[in-house]
Amino acid sequence: MGASMKGRLRVFFRKILVCSCVTLLSGCVVASFSEGKPLPAERIEKIQIGDTTKTQILDWFGAPVGFSDSSSVESLLGDYELQPEDVLELPFADALVFRFTRGRLRARYLLVYVDAEVQVDAETLVVFFDRDDRVLYYGYSGALDAEEEAENEE
């Protein structure tokens, strides 16, 4: 084999080695997560101040993620997993918080170049009750707000 042929083979194998390293050091990552249950818009629209009861709210949305005095209640309960019917017995449950959070990560990397996109959506519903366990008032932020903003921009 001549010297020029050996030189070409070395260059060829170096190219294969470099391509293999680039391939091994590149890739993509896709991940998603969610916490809580989705808050159905049709049920939020059914909430009537003075008429809807705490029992109905719990039937529609399940166990809340927080209470009016959440730090006290959460420290008492520790890691106890609540059921909707358990909430009716809690002394501080005059305001309930329901939340749904969803996120997605997409990333591509090639040696030292990284392109990443993170998207997080959250919905929160806070419902306050009077002494008769009827809805006194409530607030919602989330997907419906985003739709309204989009309509207002047009």
DSSP file (Angstrom, degrees, kcal/mol; ACC not computed):
  #  RESIDUE AA STRUCTURE BP1 BP2  ACC     N-H-->O    O-->H-N    N-H-->O    O-->H-N    TCO  KAPPA ALPHA  PHI   PSI    X-CA   Y-CA   Z-CA
    1    1 A M              0   0    0      0, 0.0     2,-0.0     0, 0.0     0, 0.0   0.000 360.0 360.0 360.0 135.9    0.0    0.0    0.0
    2    2 A G     >  -     0   0    0      1,-0.1     4,-2.0     4,-0.0     5,-0.2  -0.283 360.0-110.2 -78.5 166.5    1.3    3.4   -0.9
    3    3 A A  H  > S+     0   0    0      1,-0.2     4,-2.1     2,-0.2     5,-0.1   0.857 118.3  53.1 -64.1 -36.4    1.8    6.3    1.5
    4    4 A S  H  > S+     0   0    0      2,-0.2     4,-2.0     1,-0.2    -1,-0.2   0.866 107.6  51.3 -70.5 -33.2   -1.0    8.3   -0.1
    5    5 A M  H  > S+     0   0    0      2,-0.2     4,-2.2     1,-0.2    -2,-0.2   0.914 110.1  48.9 -67.8 -42.2   -3.4    5.3    0.3
    6    6 A K  H  X S+     0   0    0     -4,-2.0     4,-2.3     1,-0.2    -2,-0.2   0.897 110.6  51.6 -62.3 -40.4   -2.5    5.0    4.0
    7    7 A G  H  X S+     0   0    0     -4,-2.1     4,-2.2     2,-0.2    -1,-0.2   0.899 109.9  48.9 -62.6 -41.5   -3.0    8.8    4.5
    8    8 A R  H  X S+     0   0    0     -4,-2.0     4,-2.7     2,-0.2    -2,-0.2   0.893 110.3  51.2 -66.0 -39.7   -6.5    8.5    2.9
    9    9 A L  H  X S+     0   0    0     -4,-2.2     4,-2.8     2,-0.2     5,-0.2   0.909 109.4  50.3 -64.2 -41.6   -7.4    5.6    5.1
   10   10 A R  H  X S+     0   0    0     -4,-2.3     4,-2.5     2,-0.2    -2,-0.2   0.937 112.3  46.9 -61.1 -46.0   -6.3    7.5    8.2
   11   11 A V  H  X S+     0   0    0     -4,-2.2     4,-2.4     2,-0.2    -2,-0.2   0.916 112.5  51.0 -61.0 -43.1   -8.5   10.5    7.1
   12   12 A F  H  X S+     0   0    0     -4,-2.7     4,-2.1     1,-0.2    -2,-0.2   0.935 112.3  45.1 -61.3 -47.6  -11.4    8.2    6.4
   13   13 A F  H  X S+     0   0    0     -4,-2.8     4,-2.5     1,-0.2    -1,-0.2   0.853 111.3  53.6 -67.3 -34.4  -11.2    6.5    9.8
   14   14 A R  H  X S+     0   0    0     -4,-2.5     4,-2.9    -5,-0.2    -1,-0.2   0.915 108.6  50.1 -63.8 -42.0  -10.8    9.9   11.6
   15   15 A K  H  X S+     0   0    0     -4,-2.4     4,-2.8     2,-0.2     5,-0.2   0.914 111.2  48.4 -62.0 -42.4  -14.0   11.0    9.8
   16   16 A I  H  X S+     0   0    0     -4,-2.1     4,-2.4     2,-0.2    -2,-0.2   0.922 112.6  48.9 -63.8 -42.6  -15.8    7.9   10.9
   17   17 A L  H  X S+     0   0    0     -4,-2.5     4,-2.3     2,-0.2    -2,-0.2   0.922 113.0  46.5 -62.7 -45.1  -14.5    8.5   14.5
   18   18 A V  H  X S+     0   0    0     -4,-2.9     4,-2.6     2,-0.2     5,-0.2   0.931 113.2  49.0 -63.7 -46.2  -15.6   12.1   14.5
   19   19 A C  H  X S+     0   0    0     -4,-2.8     4,-2.3     1,-0.2    -2,-0.2   0.892 111.3  50.4 -60.9 -40.1  -19.0   11.3   13.0
   20   20 A S  H  X S+     0   0    0     -4,-2.4     4,-2.4    -5,-0.2    -1,-0.2   0.916 111.3  47.9 -64.8 -42.8  -19.5    8.5   15.7
   21   21 A C  H  X S+     0   0    0     -4,-2.3     4,-2.0     2,-0.2    -2,-0.2   0.919 111.9  49.4 -64.1 -43.7  -18.6   10.9   18.5
   22   22 A V  H  < S+     0   0    0     -4,-2.6    89,-0.3     1,-0.2    -1,-0.2   0.911 112.2  48.9 -61.6 -42.1  -20.9   13.6   17.2
   23   23 A T  H >< S+     0   0    0     -4,-2.3     3,-1.0     1,-0.2    -2,-0.2   0.909 112.7  47.0 -64.6 -42.0  -23.7   11.0   16.9
   24   24 A L  H 3< S+     0   0    0     -4,-2.4    -1,-0.2     1,-0.2    -2,-0.2   0.803 112.9  49.8 -70.0 -28.5  -23.1    9.8   20.4
   25   25 A L  T 3< S+     0   0    0     -4,-2.0    86,-1.4    -5,-0.2     2,-0.3   0.181 104.2  70.1 -97.3  16.7  -23.0   13.3   21.9
   26   26 A S  E <   +A  110   0A   0     -3,-1.0     2,-0.3    84,-0.2    84,-0.2  -0.900  55.5 110.7-128.2 160.6  -26.2   14.5   20.3
   27   27 A G  E     -A  109   0A   0     82,-2.3    82,-2.5    -2,-0.3     2,-0.3  -0.989  48.8 -95.1 168.3-164.3  -29.8   13.6   20.9
   28   28 A C  E     -A  108   0A   0     -2,-0.3     2,-0.4    80,-0.2    80,-0.2  -0.980  16.1-150.9-145.2 157.4  -33.1   14.9   22.2
   29   29 A V  E     -A  107   0A   0     78,-2.8    78,-2.6    -2,-0.3     2,-0.4  -0.997  10.7-178.2-130.8 131.8  -35.1   14.8   25.4
   30   30 A V  E     +A  106   0A   0     -2,-0.4     2,-0.3    76,-0.2    76,-0.2  -0.994  14.3 161.0-130.5 125.7  -38.8   14.9   25.7
   31   31 A A  E     -A  105   0A   0     74,-2.4    74,-3.2    -2,-0.4     2,-0.3  -0.986  12.6-175.7-142.6 151.3  -40.5   14.9   29.1
   32   32 A S  E     -A  104   0A   0     -2,-0.3     2,-0.3    72,-0.2    72,-0.2  -0.981   1.9-179.3-144.2 157.1  -43.9   15.8   30.5
   33   33 A F  E     -A  103   0A   0     70,-2.2    70,-2.7    -2,-0.3     2,-0.3  -0.976   4.7-169.8-149.4 160.4  -45.5   16.0   33.9
   34   34 A S  E     -A  102   0A   0     -2,-0.3     2,-0.4    68,-0.2    68,-0.2  -0.987   3.7-164.2-150.1 153.8  -48.9   16.9   35.4
   35   35 A E  E     +A  101   0A   0     66,-2.7    66,-2.5    -2,-0.3     2,-0.1  -0.996  57.8   0.2-140.8 133.1  -50.1   17.4   38.9
   36   36 A G  S    S-     0   0    0     -2,-0.4    64,-0.2    64,-0.2    62,-0.0  -0.334  91.7 -62.1  86.0-171.8  -53.7   17.5   40.1
   37   37 A K        -     0   0    0     62,-0.4    -2,-0.0    24,-0.2    24,-0.0  -0.873  54.7 -96.9-113.0 146.8  -56.8   16.9   38.0
   38   38 A P        -     0   0    0      0, 0.0    61,-0.0     0, 0.0    -1,-0.0  -0.301  33.9-128.6 -58.1 145.9  -58.0   19.1   35.0
   39   39 A L        -     0   0    0     61,-0.1     2,-0.2    59,-0.1    22,-0.1  -0.857  23.6-133.8-100.7 102.7  -60.7   21.6   36.0
   40   40 A P    >>  -     0   0    0      0, 0.0     4,-1.8     0, 0.0     3,-0.8  -0.358   4.0-146.1 -64.0 125.2  -63.6   21.2   33.6
   41   41 A A  H 3> S+     0   0    0      1,-0.3     4,-2.3     2,-0.2     5,-0.2   0.852  96.9  60.1 -59.0 -37.5  -64.8   24.6   32.3
   42   42 A E  H 3> S+     0   0    0      1,-0.2     4,-0.5     2,-0.2    -1,-0.3   0.815 106.9  46.7 -64.8 -28.6  -68.4   23.4   32.1
   43   43 A R  H X> S+     0   0    0     -3,-0.8     3,-0.6     2,-0.2     4,-0.6   0.866 108.7  53.6 -79.9 -36.6  -68.4   22.7   35.8
   44   44 A I  H >< S+     0   0    0     -4,-1.8     3,-1.2     1,-0.2    -2,-0.2   0.906 106.4  54.0 -61.2 -40.1  -66.8   26.1   36.7
   45   45 A E  H 3< S+     0   0    0     -4,-2.3    -1,-0.2     1,-0.2    -2,-0.2   0.736 102.1  59.8 -65.9 -22.4  -69.5   27.8   34.7
   46   46 A K  H << S+     0   0    0     -3,-0.6     2,-0.3    -4,-0.5    -1,-0.2   0.601  75.4 113.5 -82.3 -11.5  -72.2   25.9   36.8
   47   47 A I    <<  -     0   0    0     -3,-1.2     2,-0.5    -4,-0.6    91,-0.1  -0.460  49.4-168.0 -66.0 123.4  -70.9   27.4   40.1
   48   48 A Q    >>  -     0   0    0     -2,-0.3     4,-2.5     5,-0.0     3,-1.6  -0.965  22.2-122.9-117.6 121.3  -73.7   29.7   41.4
   49   49 A I  T 34 S+     0   0    0     -2,-0.5    87,-0.2     1,-0.3    88,-0.0  -0.415  98.2   9.8 -62.4 129.6  -73.0   32.1   44.3
   50   50 A G  T 34 S+     0   0    0     85,-2.7    -1,-0.3     2,-0.2    86,-0.1   0.186 129.9  56.8  86.6 -16.3  -75.4   31.4   47.2
   51   51 A D  T <4 S+     0   0    0     -3,-1.6    -2,-0.2    84,-0.1     2,-0.2   0.780  80.4  82.3-112.4 -46.0  -76.7   28.1   45.6
   52   52 A T  S  < S-     0   0    0     -4,-2.5    83,-2.8    83,-0.1    -2,-0.2  -0.439  70.0-144.1 -70.1 134.6  -73.8   25.8   45.0
   53   53 A T  B  >  -E  134   0B   0     81,-0.2     4,-2.2    -2,-0.2    81,-0.2  -0.514  22.1-113.4 -97.7 164.9  -72.8   23.8   48.0
   54   54 A K  H  > S+     0   0    0     79,-2.2     4,-2.5     1,-0.2     5,-0.2   0.880 118.3  55.9 -61.2 -38.8  -69.4   22.6   49.3
   55   55 A T  H  > S+     0   0    0     78,-0.3     4,-2.2     2,-0.2    -1,-0.2   0.913 107.2  48.6 -61.3 -43.2  -70.5   19.0   48.7
   56   56 A Q  H  > S+     0   0    0      2,-0.2     4,-2.6     1,-0.2    -2,-0.2   0.929 110.4  51.0 -62.4 -45.1  -71.3   19.8   45.1
   57   57 A I  H  X S+     0   0    0     -4,-2.2     4,-2.6     1,-0.2     5,-0.3   0.920 111.7  47.5 -58.9 -44.0  -67.9   21.5   44.6
   58   58 A L  H  X S+     0   0    0     -4,-2.5     4,-2.1     1,-0.2    -1,-0.2   0.865 111.3  51.1 -66.7 -35.8  -66.1   18.5   46.1
   59   59 A D  H  < S+     0   0    0     -4,-2.2    -2,-0.2    -5,-0.2    -1,-0.2   0.899 115.6  42.5 -64.8 -40.1  -68.2   16.1   43.9
   60   60 A W  H  < S+     0   0    0     -4,-2.6    -2,-0.2    -5,-0.2    -1,-0.2   0.876 131.0  20.2 -74.8 -38.9  -67.3   18.1   40.8
   61   61 A F  H  < S-     0   0    0     -4,-2.6    -3,-0.2     1,-0.3    -2,-0.2   0.511  93.4-140.3-115.7  -7.0  -63.6   18.8   41.5
   62   62 A G     <  -     0   0    0     -4,-2.1    -1,-0.3    -5,-0.3    -2,-0.1  -0.383  59.6  -5.4  80.0-160.6  -62.5   16.1   44.0
   63   63 A A  S    S-     0   0    0     19,-0.2     2,-0.1    -2,-0.1    22,-0.0  -0.457  76.1-124.3 -71.1 138.3  -60.1   16.8   46.9
   64   64 A P        -     0   0    0      0, 0.0    34,-0.2     0, 0.0    18,-0.1  -0.316   2.5-136.3 -77.4 165.2  -58.6   20.3   47.0
   65   65 A V  S    S+     0   0    0     32,-3.1     2,-0.3     1,-0.1    33,-0.2   0.560  83.2  13.5 -95.0 -10.6  -54.9   21.0   47.1
   66   66 A G  E     -B   97   0A   0     31,-1.2    31,-2.0     7,-0.0     2,-0.2  -0.972  60.5-147.0-158.0 169.9  -55.2   23.7   49.8
   67   67 A F  E >   -B   96   0A   0     -2,-0.3     3,-1.1    29,-0.2    29,-0.2  -0.742  43.1 -90.5-132.8 177.1  -57.5   25.3   52.4
   68   68 A S  T 3  S+     0   0    0     24,-0.9     2,-0.2    27,-0.7     3,-0.1   0.847 130.9  29.2 -63.2 -33.7  -58.0   28.8   53.9
   69   69 A D  T 3> S+     0   0    0     23,-0.5     4,-2.1    26,-0.2     3,-0.5  -0.541  81.7 160.6-119.9  62.9  -55.4   28.1   56.6
   70   70 A S  H <>  +     0   0    0     -3,-1.1     4,-3.0     1,-0.2     5,-0.3   0.811  65.2  57.4 -62.6 -34.5  -53.4   25.7   54.5
   71   71 A S  H  > S+     0   0    0      2,-0.2     4,-1.7     1,-0.2    -1,-0.2   0.916 111.6  42.5 -65.6 -40.2  -50.1   25.9   56.5
   72   72 A S  H  > S+     0   0    0     -3,-0.5     4,-1.7     2,-0.2    -2,-0.2   0.949 119.4  42.6 -68.3 -48.4  -51.9   24.8   59.8
   73   73 A V  H  X S+     0   0    0     -4,-2.1     4,-2.5     1,-0.2     5,-0.2   0.925 114.4  50.1 -65.8 -44.8  -54.0   22.1   58.1
   74   74 A E  H  X S+     0   0    0     -4,-3.0     4,-1.9    -5,-0.2    -1,-0.2   0.870 110.1  50.6 -64.8 -35.5  -51.1   20.8   55.9
   75   75 A S  H  < S+     0   0    0     -4,-1.7    -1,-0.2    -5,-0.3    -2,-0.2   0.853 112.5  47.7 -70.1 -32.2  -48.8   20.6   58.9
   76   76 A L  H  < S+     0   0    0     -4,-1.7    -2,-0.2     1,-0.2    -1,-0.2   0.883 116.5  42.7 -70.9 -38.5  -51.4   18.6   60.9
   77   77 A L  H >< S+     0   0    0     -4,-2.5     3,-1.9     1,-0.2    -2,-0.2   0.757  82.8 179.3 -82.7 -24.5  -52.1   16.2   58.1
   78   78 A G  T 3< S-     0   0    0     -4,-1.9    -1,-0.2     1,-0.3    -2,-0.1  -0.405  72.0 -14.7  60.8-126.4  -48.5   15.6   57.0
   79   79 A D  T 3  S+     0   0    0     -2,-0.2    -1,-0.3    -4,-0.1     2,-0.1   0.213  95.8 138.8 -94.6  14.6  -48.5   13.2   54.1
   80   80 A Y    <   -     0   0    0     -3,-1.9     2,-0.7    -6,-0.2    -3,-0.1  -0.404  52.6-132.6 -62.4 129.3  -52.1   12.1   54.6
   81   81 A E        -     0   0    0     -2,-0.1     2,-0.1     1,-0.0    -1,-0.1  -0.773  24.1-138.4 -89.0 116.5  -53.9   11.7   51.2
   82   82 A L        -     0   0    0     -2,-0.7   -19,-0.2   -18,-0.1     3,-0.0  -0.388  10.4-154.8 -76.3 148.5  -57.3   13.5   51.4
   83   83 A Q    >>  -     0   0    0     -2,-0.1     3,-1.1   -21,-0.1     4,-1.0  -0.871  32.6-110.4-112.0 153.2  -60.5   12.2   50.0
   84   84 A P  H >> S+     0   0    0      0, 0.0     3,-0.6     0, 0.0     4,-0.6   0.869 118.4  52.9 -54.1 -39.1  -63.3   14.6   49.1
   85   85 A E  H >4 S+     0   0    0      1,-0.2     3,-0.5     2,-0.2     4,-0.4   0.784 100.2  63.1 -69.7 -25.0  -65.5   13.4   51.9
   86   86 A D  H X4 S+     0   0    0     -3,-1.1     3,-1.3     1,-0.2     4,-0.4   0.835  93.1  63.9 -64.6 -32.4  -62.7   14.0   54.4
   87   87 A V  H X< S+     0   0    0     -4,-1.0     3,-1.4    -3,-0.6    -1,-0.2   0.823  89.6  66.0 -64.4 -31.8  -62.7   17.7   53.6
   88   88 A L  T << S+     0   0    0     -4,-0.6    -1,-0.3    -3,-0.5    -2,-0.2   0.770 101.7  50.0 -61.6 -24.7  -66.2   18.1   55.0
   89   89 A E  T <  S+     0   0    0     -3,-1.3    -1,-0.3    -4,-0.4    -2,-0.2   0.537  85.1 107.2 -91.6  -8.1  -65.0   17.3   58.5
   90   90 A L    X   -     0   0    0     -3,-1.4     3,-0.9    -4,-0.4   -17,-0.0  -0.528  62.9-145.4 -77.8 137.4  -62.1   19.8   58.5
   91   91 A P  T 3  S+     0   0    0      0, 0.0    -1,-0.1     0, 0.0     3,-0.0   0.736  95.4  47.8 -73.4 -22.0  -62.5   22.8   60.7
   92   92 A F  T >  S+     0   0    0      1,-0.1     2,-1.3   -23,-0.1   -24,-0.9   0.209  74.9 113.4-103.1  16.0  -60.6   25.3   58.4
   93   93 A A  T <   +     0   0    0     -3,-0.9    -1,-0.1     1,-0.2     3,-0.1  -0.220  30.2 117.1 -89.1  49.1  -62.3   24.3   55.1
   94   94 A D  T 3  S+     0   0    0     -2,-1.3    35,-3.1     1,-0.2     2,-0.3   0.566  82.4  34.6 -88.9  -7.7  -64.1   27.6   54.5
   95   95 A A  E <  S- C   0 128A   0     -3,-0.6   -27,-0.7    33,-0.2     2,-0.4  -0.975  74.4-163.9-141.9 130.7  -62.0   28.2   51.3
   96   96 A L  E     -BC  67 127A   0     31,-2.6    31,-2.7    -2,-0.3     2,-0.5  -0.911   5.0-153.4-117.7 143.1  -60.8   25.4   49.0
   97   97 A V  E     -BC  66 126A   0    -31,-2.0   -32,-3.1    -2,-0.4   -31,-1.2  -0.967   8.6-172.6-119.0 127.7  -58.1   25.6   46.4
   98   98 A F  E     + C   0 125A   0     27,-3.2    27,-3.0    -2,-0.5     2,-0.4  -0.970  11.0 178.2-118.6 133.6  -58.1   23.3   43.3
   99   99 A R  E     - C   0 124A   0     -2,-0.4   -62,-0.4    25,-0.2     2,-0.4  -0.997  17.6-171.6-141.8 140.2  -55.1   23.3   40.9
  100  100 A F  E     - C   0 123A   0     23,-2.4    23,-2.7    -2,-0.4     2,-0.4  -0.996  12.0-177.2-128.6 126.3  -54.1   21.5   37.8
  101  101 A T  E     +AC  35 122A   0    -66,-2.5   -66,-2.7    -2,-0.4     2,-0.4  -0.976   2.7 178.7-125.9 137.0  -50.5   22.0   36.4
  102  102 A R  E     +AC  34 121A   0     19,-3.0    19,-3.3    -2,-0.4     2,-0.3  -0.999   4.9 179.5-138.2 138.9  -49.2   20.4   33.3
  103  103 A G  E     -AC  33 120A   0    -70,-2.7   -70,-2.2    -2,-0.4     2,-0.3  -0.964  11.1-165.4-141.4 157.7  -45.7   20.9   31.8
  104  104 A R  E     -AC  32 119A   0     15,-2.5    15,-2.7    -2,-0.3     2,-0.4  -0.998   3.1-163.7-144.9 138.6  -43.7   19.7   28.8
  105  105 A L  E     +AC  31 118A   0    -74,-3.2   -74,-2.4    -2,-0.3     2,-0.4  -0.983   7.8 177.9-123.2 131.9  -39.9   19.8   28.0
  106  106 A R  E     +AC  30 117A   0     11,-2.6    11,-2.9    -2,-0.4     2,-0.4  -0.994  11.2 168.8-131.6 127.9  -38.4   19.4   24.6
  107  107 A A  E     -AC  29 116A   0    -78,-2.6   -78,-2.8    -2,-0.4     2,-0.4  -0.998  17.1-168.4-142.1 143.3  -34.7   19.7   24.1
  108  108 A R  E     -AC  28 115A   0      7,-2.7     7,-2.9    -2,-0.4     2,-0.4  -0.983  12.1-172.5-126.1 141.1  -32.2   18.9   21.4
  109  109 A Y  E     -AC  27 114A   0    -82,-2.5   -82,-2.3    -2,-0.4     2,-0.3  -0.994  14.8-179.4-138.5 145.6  -28.5   18.9   21.9
  110  110 A L  E >   -AC  26 113A   0      3,-2.7     3,-2.8    -2,-0.4     2,-0.6  -0.879  67.8 -61.0-144.4 105.5  -25.5   18.6   19.6
  111  111 A L  T 3  S-     0   0    0    -86,-1.4   -89,-0.0    -2,-0.3   -88,-0.0  -0.388 126.2  -8.8  52.3-101.2  -22.1   18.7   21.2
  112  112 A V  T 3  S+     0   0    0     -2,-0.6     2,-0.5    -3,-0.1    -1,-0.3   0.467 116.9  94.0-103.5  -2.2  -22.1   22.2   22.9
  113  113 A Y  E <   -C  110   0A   0     -3,-2.8    -3,-2.7     2,-0.0     2,-0.4  -0.788  50.4-179.1 -94.3 129.2  -25.3   23.5   21.3
  114  114 A V  E     -C  109   0A   0     -2,-0.5     2,-0.5    -5,-0.2    -5,-0.2  -0.996  11.3-173.5-129.9 131.4  -28.6   23.1   23.2
  115  115 A D  E     +C  108   0A   0     -7,-2.9    -7,-2.7    -2,-0.4     2,-0.4  -0.982  18.7 173.8-122.2 116.5  -32.1   24.1   22.1
  116  116 A A  E     -C  107   0A   0     -2,-0.5     2,-0.4    -9,-0.2    -9,-0.2  -0.946  18.4-169.5-130.0 146.9  -34.7   23.7   24.8
  117  117 A E  E     -C  106   0A   0    -11,-2.9   -11,-2.6    -2,-0.4     2,-0.4  -0.994   5.4-173.7-134.2 126.4  -38.4   24.6   25.1
  118  118 A V  E     -C  105   0A   0     -2,-0.4     2,-0.4   -13,-0.2   -13,-0.2  -0.983   2.4-175.5-121.4 130.2  -40.3   24.4   28.4
  119  119 A Q  E     -C  104   0A   0    -15,-2.7   -15,-2.5    -2,-0.4     2,-0.4  -0.992   1.9-179.3-128.5 126.9  -44.0   25.0   28.5
  120  120 A V  E     -C  103   0A   0     -2,-0.4     2,-0.4   -17,-0.2   -17,-0.2  -0.993   2.5-174.2-128.3 128.1  -46.0   25.0   31.8
  121  121 A D  E     -C  102   0A   0    -19,-3.3   -19,-3.0    -2,-0.4     2,-0.4  -0.948   7.1-177.3-118.6 140.9  -49.8   25.5   32.0
  122  122 A A  E     -C  101   0A   0     -2,-0.4     2,-0.4   -21,-0.2   -21,-0.2  -0.998  13.6-164.8-140.8 144.7  -51.7   25.9   35.2
  123  123 A E  E     -C  100   0A   0    -23,-2.7   -23,-2.4    -2,-0.4     2,-0.4  -0.986  11.0-173.2-123.8 137.4  -55.3   26.3   36.3
  124  124 A T  E     -CD  99 141A   0     17,-3.0    17,-2.3    -2,-0.4     2,-0.4  -0.998   7.0-174.2-135.0 133.4  -56.4   27.4   39.8
  125  125 A L  E     -CD  98 140A   0    -27,-3.0   -27,-3.2    -2,-0.4     2,-0.5  -0.995   3.3-171.4-125.2 125.4  -59.8   27.6   41.3
  126  126 A V  E     -CD  97 139A   0     13,-2.7    13,-2.5    -2,-0.4     2,-0.5  -0.980   5.7-170.6-118.1 125.3  -60.4   29.1   44.7
  127  127 A V  E     -CD  96 138A   0    -31,-2.7   -31,-2.6    -2,-0.5     2,-0.4  -0.969   5.2-160.6-121.6 126.0  -63.8   28.8   46.3
  128  128 A F  E     -CD  95 137A   0      9,-3.1     8,-3.3    -2,-0.5     9,-1.2  -0.849  10.9-155.7-105.1 141.4  -64.9   30.6   49.5
  129  129 A F  E     - D   0 135A   0    -35,-3.1     6,-0.2    -2,-0.4     2,-0.1  -0.844   8.2-133.7-118.6 151.6  -67.9   29.4   51.5
  130  130 A D    >   -     0   0    0      4,-2.6     3,-1.6    -2,-0.3     6,-0.1  -0.192  47.7 -83.0 -86.4-172.2  -70.3   31.0   53.9
  131  131 A R  T 3  S+     0   0    0      1,-0.3    -1,-0.0     2,-0.1    -2,-0.0   0.700 130.2  56.7 -69.5 -18.6  -71.4   29.5   57.2
  132  132 A D  T 3  S-     0   0    0      2,-0.1    -1,-0.3   -79,-0.0     3,-0.1   0.235 118.9-110.0 -94.6  13.2  -74.0   27.4   55.5
  133  133 A D  S <  S+     0   0    0     -3,-1.6   -79,-2.2     1,-0.2     2,-0.3   0.843  76.0 133.2  59.8  37.0  -71.4   25.8   53.3
  134  134 A R  B     -E   53   0B   0    -81,-0.2    -4,-2.6   -80,-0.1    -1,-0.2  -0.869  69.8 -86.3-111.4 151.4  -72.7   27.6   50.1
  135  135 A V  E     +D  129   0A   0    -83,-2.8   -85,-2.7    -2,-0.3    -6,-0.3  -0.362  40.3 179.0 -61.2 123.1  -70.4   29.4   47.7
  136  136 A L  E     -     0   0A   0     -8,-3.3     2,-0.3     1,-0.4    -7,-0.2   0.860  68.1 -37.0 -89.3 -46.5  -69.8   32.9   48.9
  137  137 A Y  E     -D  128   0A   0     -9,-1.2    -9,-3.1   -89,-0.1    -1,-0.4  -0.951  59.4-159.4-166.4 168.4  -67.5   33.8   45.9
  138  138 A Y  E     -D  127   0A   0     -2,-0.3     2,-0.3   -11,-0.2   -11,-0.2  -0.975   5.0-150.7-151.6 161.7  -64.8   32.2   43.8
  139  139 A G  E     -D  126   0A   0    -13,-2.5   -13,-2.7    -2,-0.3     2,-0.4  -0.992   9.6-170.7-138.0 146.5  -61.9   33.0   41.5
  140  140 A Y  E     +D  125   0A   0     -2,-0.3     2,-0.3   -15,-0.2   -15,-0.2  -0.998   6.8 174.0-137.3 138.2  -60.5   31.1   38.6
  141  141 A S  E     +D  124   0A   0    -17,-2.3   -17,-3.0    -2,-0.4     2,-0.3  -0.994  41.4  61.2-139.6 144.4  -57.3   31.6   36.5
  142  142 A G  S  > S+     0   0    0     -2,-0.3     4,-1.8   -19,-0.2     3,-0.4  -0.980  95.1   6.2 150.7-135.4  -56.0   29.4   33.8
  143  143 A A  H  > S+     0   0    0     -2,-0.3     4,-2.0     1,-0.3     5,-0.2   0.845 125.3  53.1 -58.4 -40.3  -57.0   28.1   30.4
  144  144 A L  H  > S+     0   0    0      1,-0.2     4,-2.3     2,-0.2    -1,-0.3   0.901 107.7  52.1 -64.0 -39.2  -60.2   30.2   30.2
  145  145 A D  H  > S+     0   0    0     -3,-0.4     4,-2.5     1,-0.2    -1,-0.2   0.901 108.0  51.6 -62.1 -40.8  -58.2   33.4   30.9
  146  146 A A  H  X S+     0   0    0     -4,-1.8     4,-2.1     2,-0.2    -1,-0.2   0.892 110.0  49.0 -64.4 -39.9  -55.8   32.5   28.1
  147  147 A E  H  X S+     0   0    0     -4,-2.0     4,-2.0     2,-0.2    -1,-0.2   0.912 111.6  49.2 -65.1 -42.2  -58.7   32.1   25.7
  148  148 A E  H  X S+     0   0    0     -4,-2.3     4,-2.3     2,-0.2    -2,-0.2   0.905 110.0  51.1 -63.6 -41.7  -60.2   35.4   26.7
  149  149 A E  H  X S+     0   0    0     -4,-2.5     4,-1.7     1,-0.2    -1,-0.2   0.906 109.2  51.2 -60.8 -42.8  -56.8   37.2   26.3
  150  150 A A  H  X S+     0   0    0     -4,-2.1     4,-0.9     1,-0.2    -1,-0.2   0.893 110.7  48.5 -62.4 -40.6  -56.5   35.7   22.8
  151  151 A E  H  < S+     0   0    0     -4,-2.0     3,-0.5     1,-0.2    -1,-0.2   0.883 110.2  51.8 -66.7 -38.7  -60.0   36.9   21.9
  152  152 A N  H  < S+     0   0    0     -4,-2.3    -1,-0.2     1,-0.2    -2,-0.2   0.810 105.1  56.2 -67.9 -30.2  -59.2   40.4   23.3
  153  153 A E  H  <        0   0    0     -4,-1.7    -1,-0.2     1,-0.2    -2,-0.2   0.743 360.0 360.0 -73.5 -23.4  -56.0   40.7   21.2
  154  154 A E     <        0   0    0     -4,-0.9    -1,-0.2    -3,-0.5    -2,-0.2   0.482 360.0 360.0 -76.7 360.0  -57.9   40.1   17.9
